[in-house]
Amino acid sequence: MASHEDELARLRGELLAAQLTVRELRERNAELAKRVDAEQSTAKLFAQQLQDLRHSRSWKVTTPLRVVMRRTRG
């Protein structure tokens, strides 16, 4: 009977360890999800800034200069 109780105690210990691992992984997943959201927000902001720049008057006015510079650089 002692070996049955020992096995039960061992399995309970494994279960507790597994539950702790699951908890830690869920916390890490939540942290990473927040980071992903923040990075996506930053990417959207940069994309909007780039679009605004490319549609700006100064970008359009300097187009010929950029073309010439590209051609001279090869």
N, C-alpha and C positions, 0 to 999 in steps of 0.2 A: 504494500500500500504506500510505502514511503516513496518509491520511485514514481508512482502515479502523481503524488503531491509535488514531488520535485519537478516533474515534467510540467505540471500545471503552473507552478511558480515561474519556471523558465519561460513558458509561453506568455504568461502575464507580463513578464519583464520585456520580452520582445514586442508585445503589443504596445506597452507604454513607450518604448523607444520609437516604434513606428509612428505612434500618434504624435510624439514630439517632432519627429522629422517632418511629418505632414504639416504640422502647425508652422514650423520654421519655413518650409517651402511655400506655404500660402502667404506668409508675411513677405517673403522675398518676392513672390509673384506680384503682390500688391505694390511693393516699392518699384518694381520694374515697370509695371503698368503706368504708374504715375510719371516715371521718367519718359516712357514712350509718349504719353500725352503731351508732356512738356516739349519734347523734341519735335513732335508733329506740329505743335503750335508755333514753334520757332521756325520750322521749315515753311509753314504757310505764310508767316510774316515776311520771311526773306523772299519768297516767291512773289508776294504782292509788291514788295519794294523793287524787285527786279522788273516786274511788269510796269510799275509806275515810272521807273527810270527809262525804260525802252520806249515809253509813250510820251516822254517829256519833250519839250521844245528843244532843250539843249542837246538831247541825244539825236534828234532829227537834224538839227543844224550841223552837228559835228560828224554826221555820217560820211560826207565826202573825205574829210580828213582821215577818218579811220580806214576807209577804203584805200587811200593812197599809202598810208602807213603799212597796211597789210601787204600791198603789192611790192613796196620797197624792201620789206623784210623777207619776202620770198615765201 
